[in-house]
Amino acid sequence: MNDHDPSVRWTGIPIAVISAALVSVALTAFGLELARISGLLALGLNTVVVAGAAPTVMRWLVIPVWRWAVYGAGVGAVLSFVALAALAF
């Protein structure tokens, strides 16, 4: 199956949605517990976690199925930061 096959998109979208949900819930739960100590600490440590995982996750973009999980993880991280900023402050 090549990268231009339309069926890959319909297989990949559920993978992206699931990975976005998992990443956003995990990062938000981690951040909210840290926010009990300090909101800035929560945002700072979540930034360190995402920045630390980014190089490894970005290497997975060349693998067709994992590419969708990377897209979902990116969306989940952004959603987590938005939720954390709204809930922690």
N, CA, C and O of each residue as an XYZ file, in Angstrom:
356
protein
N       0.849     -1.171      0.000
C       0.000      0.000      0.000
C       0.899      1.241      0.000
O       1.771      1.383      0.857
N       0.685      2.112     -0.944
C       1.532      3.305     -1.004
C       0.930      4.447     -0.200
O      -0.177      4.337      0.329
N       1.672      5.541     -0.115
C       1.237      6.673      0.708
C       0.059      7.438      0.115
O      -0.587      8.222      0.809
N      -0.220      7.211     -1.166
C      -1.291      7.976     -1.814
C      -2.600      7.198     -1.892
O      -3.546      7.640     -2.542
N      -2.658      6.068     -1.247
C      -3.858      5.250     -1.230
C      -4.886      5.891     -0.294
O      -4.587      6.095      0.883
N      -6.098      6.218     -0.786
C      -7.093      6.876      0.073
C      -7.551      6.027      1.261
O      -8.027      6.577      2.255
N      -7.419      4.707      1.182
C      -7.850      3.883      2.302
C      -6.939      4.065      3.513
O      -7.352      3.793      4.640
N      -5.708      4.521      3.295
C      -4.799      4.758      4.418
C      -5.334      5.877      5.297
O      -5.199      5.831      6.520
N      -5.934      6.870      4.684
C      -6.479      7.983      5.462
C      -7.563      7.498      6.401
O      -7.594      7.918      7.558
N      -8.454      6.628      5.947
C      -9.546      6.171      6.797
C      -9.078      5.190      7.856
O      -9.749      4.996      8.870
N      -7.940      4.577      7.625
C      -7.340      3.746      8.662
C      -6.609      4.619      9.664
O      -6.613      4.326     10.859
N      -5.984      5.682      9.195
C      -5.161      6.523     10.042
C      -5.915      7.483     10.933
O      -5.434      7.820     12.015
N      -7.076      7.929     10.512
C      -7.825      8.906     11.314
C      -8.201      8.347     12.692
O      -8.023      9.054     13.683
N      -8.709      7.121     12.803
C      -8.971      6.600     14.158
C      -7.705      6.473     15.000
O      -7.740      6.695     16.211
N      -6.590      6.118     14.368
C      -5.322      6.037     15.100
C      -4.941      7.409     15.634
O      -4.508      7.538     16.779
N      -5.103      8.436     14.801
C      -4.769      9.795     15.227
C      -5.688     10.261     16.355
O      -5.227     10.899     17.301
N      -6.964      9.953     16.267
C      -7.913     10.367     17.306
C      -7.601      9.677     18.634
O      -7.620     10.311     19.689
N      -7.316      8.386     18.574
C      -7.002      7.647     19.800
C      -5.711      8.153     20.422
O      -5.642      8.340     21.637
N      -4.689      8.377     19.609
C      -3.427      8.857     20.172
C      -3.570     10.280     20.705
O      -2.946     10.621     21.710
N      -4.376     11.115     20.054
C      -4.616     12.469     20.569
C      -5.314     12.412     21.920
O      -4.967     13.161     22.834
N      -6.290     11.532     22.046
C      -7.007     11.403     23.320
C      -6.079     10.907     24.431
O      -6.090     11.439     25.541
N      -5.290      9.901     24.129
C      -4.389      9.357     25.146
C      -3.350     10.383     25.593
O      -3.111     10.546     26.790
N      -2.739     11.068     24.640
C      -1.705     12.050     24.981
C      -2.306     13.231     25.737
O      -1.735     13.690     26.726
N      -3.455     13.723     25.278
C      -4.033     14.888     25.948
C      -4.483     14.558     27.369
O      -4.294     15.371     28.274
N      -5.071     13.387     27.581
C      -5.493     13.006     28.922
C      -4.282     12.809     29.832
O      -4.282     13.261     30.977
N      -3.257     12.139     29.326
C      -2.068     11.873     30.146
C      -1.357     13.171     30.525
O      -1.027     13.378     31.693
N      -1.123     14.034     29.555
C      -0.416     15.285     29.851
C      -1.248     16.215     30.727
O      -0.702     16.893     31.598
N      -2.550     16.257     30.513
C      -3.397     17.120     31.328
C      -3.464     16.611     32.765
O      -3.389     17.404     33.703
N      -3.602     15.305     32.947
C      -3.638     14.748     34.307
C      -2.320     14.995     35.026
O      -2.310     15.362     36.201
N      -1.216     14.797     34.331
C       0.109     15.056     34.897
C       0.244     16.537     35.262
O       0.717     16.881     36.345
N      -0.176     17.394     34.348
C      -0.062     18.834     34.584
C      -0.965     19.340     35.689
O      -0.568     20.223     36.450
N      -2.158     18.808     35.793
C      -3.072     19.275     36.841
C      -2.580     18.895     38.229
O      -2.767     19.647     39.185
N      -1.955     17.735     38.340
C      -1.379     17.372     39.635
C      -0.211     18.294     39.982
O      -0.043     18.679     41.139
N       0.584     18.645     38.990
C       1.672     19.598     39.236
C       1.140     21.000     39.502
O       1.767     21.774     40.224
N      -0.002     21.329     38.928
C      -0.586     22.659     39.114
C      -1.039     22.874     40.552
O      -1.197     24.015     40.986
N      -1.252     21.785     41.297
C      -1.582     21.939     42.718
C      -0.424     22.578     43.461
O      -0.627     23.245     44.475
N       0.796     22.378     42.962
C       1.981     22.992     43.554
C       2.177     24.386     42.972
O       2.275     25.374     43.700
N       2.232     24.443     41.629
C       2.431     25.726     40.954
C       2.011     25.587     39.496
O       2.373     24.616     38.831
N       1.250     26.551     39.003
C       0.815     26.539     37.606
C       1.980     26.677     36.639
O       2.015     26.023     35.597
N       2.924     27.525     36.988
C       4.091     27.692     36.123
C       4.951     26.428     36.112
O       5.520     26.072     35.080
N       5.046     25.762     37.238
C       5.781     24.504     37.296
C       5.131     23.475     36.378
O       5.825     22.744     35.672
N       3.820     23.417     36.387
C       3.095     22.471     35.542
C       3.358     22.738     34.064
O       3.670     21.814     33.314
N       3.236     23.986     33.643
C       3.489     24.320     32.236
C       4.943     24.072     31.869
O       5.234     23.565     30.786
N       5.856     24.427     32.767
C       7.274     24.238     32.493
C       7.651     22.770     32.350
O       8.355     22.397     31.412
N       7.187     21.939     33.274
C       7.530     20.522     33.200
C       6.838     19.814     32.044
O       7.404     18.892     31.457
N       5.621     20.233     31.708
C       4.974     19.660     30.523
C       5.733     20.042     29.258
O       5.837     19.241     28.329
N       6.260     21.252     29.218
C       7.069     21.667     28.074
C       8.329     20.813     27.975
O       8.719     20.406     26.880
N       8.965     20.540     29.108
C      10.164     19.699     29.114
C       9.827     18.281     28.654
O      10.585     17.682     27.891
N       8.707     17.745     29.105
C       8.309     16.385     28.714
C       8.064     16.318     27.213
O       8.548     15.402     26.548
N       7.319     17.275     26.674
C       7.014     17.273     25.239
C       8.282     17.503     24.418
O       8.490     16.841     23.401
N       9.123     18.430     24.850
C      10.364     18.697     24.115
C      11.311     17.501     24.177
O      12.048     17.249     23.225
N      11.299     16.773     25.272
C      12.148     15.594     25.382
C      11.678     14.446     24.515
O      12.496     13.695     23.983
N      10.379     14.299     24.365
C       9.834     13.213     23.557
C       9.804     13.547     22.069
O       9.751     12.643     21.236
N       9.835     14.815     21.730
C       9.681     15.243     20.336
C      10.711     14.651     19.373
O      10.312     14.203     18.298
N      12.001     14.621     19.685
C      12.943     14.064     18.709
C      12.671     12.599     18.360
O      12.789     12.201     17.201
N      12.311     11.808     19.357
C      12.009     10.403     19.102
C      10.727     10.272     18.294
O      10.668      9.506     17.332
N       9.715     11.011     18.680
C       8.427     10.922     17.996
C       8.543     11.415     16.551
O       7.898     10.861     15.661
N       9.341     12.432     16.310
C       9.486     12.961     14.953
C      10.163     11.952     14.018
O       9.940     11.991     12.808
N      10.975     11.062     14.557
C      11.590     10.019     13.720
C      10.548      9.040     13.199
O      10.770      8.384     12.181
N       9.422      8.936     13.878
C       8.382      8.000     13.464
C       7.548      8.516     12.296
O       6.698      7.785     11.787
N       7.767      9.748     11.862
C       6.988     10.292     10.750
C       7.227      9.559      9.432
O       6.376      9.610      8.544
N       8.348      8.890      9.285
C       8.639      8.207      8.023
C       7.940      6.857      7.910
O       7.906      6.272      6.827
N       7.384      6.356      9.002
C       6.678      5.073      8.986
C       5.200      5.365      8.738
O       4.580      6.076      9.529
N       4.616      4.830      7.651
C       3.260      5.237      7.257
C       2.194      5.134      8.342
O       1.424      6.081      8.502
N       2.105      4.053      9.085
C       1.046      3.933     10.087
C       1.357      4.783     11.312
O       0.462      5.417     11.871
N       2.610      4.800     11.731
C       2.990      5.585     12.910
C       2.871      7.068     12.663
O       2.740      7.843     13.610
N       2.915      7.478     11.413
C       2.763      8.901     11.081
C       1.452      9.438     11.657
O       1.409     10.564     12.154
N       0.392      8.646     11.592
C      -0.901      9.089     12.103
C      -0.881      9.219     13.624
O      -1.506     10.123     14.178
N      -0.176      8.334     14.292
C      -0.046      8.437     15.742
C       0.735      9.693     16.127
O       0.435     10.326     17.139
N       1.726     10.049     15.327
C       2.498     11.272     15.577
C       1.612     12.504     15.402
O       1.665     13.429     16.212
N       0.805     12.518     14.355
C      -0.120     13.649     14.160
C      -1.066     13.773     15.350
O      -1.301     14.871     15.855
N      -1.600     12.651     15.789
C      -2.507     12.669     16.930
C      -1.819     13.108     18.209
O      -2.395     13.852     19.003
N      -0.589     12.652     18.413
C       0.153     13.057     19.610
C       0.431     14.563     19.603
O       0.389     15.211     20.649
N       0.707     15.101     18.447
C       0.921     16.554     18.353
C      -0.337     17.335     18.695
O      -0.286     18.321     19.431
N      -1.452     16.896     18.163
C      -2.728     17.556     18.468
C      -3.066     17.390     19.948
O      -3.535     18.328     20.592
N      -2.828     16.203     20.477
C      -3.097     15.954     21.895
C      -2.247     16.825     22.802
O      -2.727     17.303     23.830
N      -0.985     17.037     22.432
C      -0.109     17.890     23.237
C      -0.597     19.334     23.230
O      -0.605     19.999     24.267
N      -1.003     19.813     22.065
C      -1.522     21.182     21.982
C      -2.807     21.325     22.790
O      -2.971     22.301     23.522
N      -3.718     20.362     22.665
C      -4.965     20.399     23.438
C      -4.681     20.358     24.930
O      -5.359     21.024     25.713
N      -3.691     19.588     25.321
C      -3.325     19.497     26.729
C      -2.816     20.835     27.263
O      -3.185     21.251     28.361
N      -1.975     21.500     26.490
C      -1.466     22.796     26.938
C      -2.590     23.838     27.057
O      -2.590     24.655     27.978
N      -3.535     23.801     26.128
C      -4.677     24.715     26.195
C      -5.521     24.409     27.427
O      -5.894     25.317     28.171
N      -5.821     23.133     27.641
C      -6.630     22.745     28.809
C      -5.903     23.063     30.103
O      -6.516     23.528     31.064
N      -4.617     22.819     30.134
C      -3.841     23.075     31.336
C      -3.784     24.570     31.638
O      -3.916     24.980     32.791
N      -3.591     25.374     30.611
C      -3.564     26.826     30.822
C      -4.912     27.330     31.316
O      -4.971     28.237     32.147
N      -5.998     26.746     30.808
C      -7.333     27.177     31.224
C      -7.663     26.713     32.636
O      -8.298     27.444     33.397
N      -7.238     25.504     32.990
C      -7.615     24.943     34.287
C      -6.646     25.272     35.413
O      -7.044     25.298     36.577
N      -5.400     25.520     35.092
C      -4.398     25.729     36.136
C      -4.355     27.179     36.630
O      -3.897     27.447     37.740
N      -4.830     28.102     35.806
C      -4.725     29.518     36.215
C      -6.067     30.103     36.473
O      -6.171     31.278     36.825
